[in-house]
Amino acid sequence: MSQSFITITVKLFAVYEEVYGVSELVKQVSLETTVNDVLDILIQEHPKLEEWRNVTRFGVNFQFVESNTILKEGDELVFIPPVSGG
């Protein structure tokens, strides 16, 4: 029987970390899930994050990726919003 779910780690920074109150989430998602699908899940859980959707960059396993990148078992996904400060 083939596995229909994968487990990924989501690293949270800045506003994402503030909203969730943790720096990391472990999520079980279905096969063929994209980076954007995970972003949709986070926004469903915390609608306040919608305002950051179009300015957030993404990394998978220390590489910048596009939002349509399909995730694989064990991937580490990072959401990188713009950081303010000086």
PLY file of the C-alpha trace (Angstrom):
ply
format ascii 1.0
element vertex 86
property float x
property float y
property float z
element edge 85
property int vertex1
property int vertex2
end_header
0.00 0.00 0.00
1.41 3.36 -0.94
1.68 6.16 1.56
-0.71 9.01 0.86
0.72 11.49 3.38
4.12 13.00 4.01
5.50 14.72 7.09
7.21 18.08 6.71
8.69 20.60 9.11
7.61 24.22 8.74
10.02 26.81 10.15
8.35 30.06 11.16
9.97 33.48 11.33
8.88 37.02 12.15
5.09 37.50 11.86
4.47 33.76 11.32
6.29 32.91 14.53
4.48 35.69 16.40
1.05 34.46 15.26
1.71 30.80 16.07
3.81 31.41 19.19
6.28 28.72 18.10
9.23 28.66 15.72
8.45 25.31 14.12
5.44 23.20 13.13
5.38 19.57 12.06
2.60 19.01 9.53
1.27 15.93 7.84
0.12 16.79 4.34
-1.04 14.79 1.35
1.22 13.76 -1.51
1.56 16.39 -4.24
1.14 19.21 -1.70
2.82 22.42 -2.84
4.42 25.21 -0.84
1.38 27.36 -1.66
-0.97 24.66 -0.31
0.84 24.80 3.04
0.60 28.59 3.02
-3.16 28.23 2.43
-3.38 25.93 5.48
-1.55 28.44 7.68
-3.78 31.28 6.48
-6.90 29.18 7.16
-5.63 28.58 10.70
-4.67 32.25 11.18
-6.46 34.56 8.67
-4.32 37.50 9.85
-1.49 36.00 7.78
-3.36 36.71 4.51
-1.79 40.18 4.36
1.67 38.56 4.15
0.79 36.09 1.35
2.16 38.15 -1.56
5.37 39.29 0.11
6.53 36.03 1.66
9.41 34.09 0.10
9.85 30.36 0.50
12.71 27.99 1.12
12.83 24.21 1.03
15.89 22.51 2.49
17.92 25.77 2.41
17.08 26.60 -1.23
14.76 29.40 -2.32
11.81 27.91 -4.22
8.67 29.00 -6.03
5.24 28.59 -4.45
4.31 25.77 -6.86
7.15 23.52 -5.62
5.85 20.08 -4.63
7.00 18.97 -1.20
8.53 15.59 -0.38
8.72 13.49 2.79
10.99 15.10 5.39
11.27 18.48 3.65
11.97 21.53 5.77
9.84 24.41 4.54
10.65 27.96 5.58
8.34 30.97 5.27
10.36 34.16 5.00
8.32 37.34 5.33
9.93 40.74 4.90
11.79 41.68 8.04
11.56 45.22 9.36
14.16 46.93 11.44
17.56 48.34 10.88
0 1
1 2
2 3
3 4
4 5
5 6
6 7
7 8
8 9
9 10
10 11
11 12
12 13
13 14
14 15
15 16
16 17
17 18
18 19
19 20
20 21
21 22
22 23
23 24
24 25
25 26
26 27
27 28
28 29
29 30
30 31
31 32
32 33
33 34
34 35
35 36
36 37
37 38
38 39
39 40
40 41
41 42
42 43
43 44
44 45
45 46
46 47
47 48
48 49
49 50
50 51
51 52
52 53
53 54
54 55
55 56
56 57
57 58
58 59
59 60
60 61
61 62
62 63
63 64
64 65
65 66
66 67
67 68
68 69
69 70
70 71
71 72
72 73
73 74
74 75
75 76
76 77
77 78
78 79
79 80
80 81
81 82
82 83
83 84
84 85
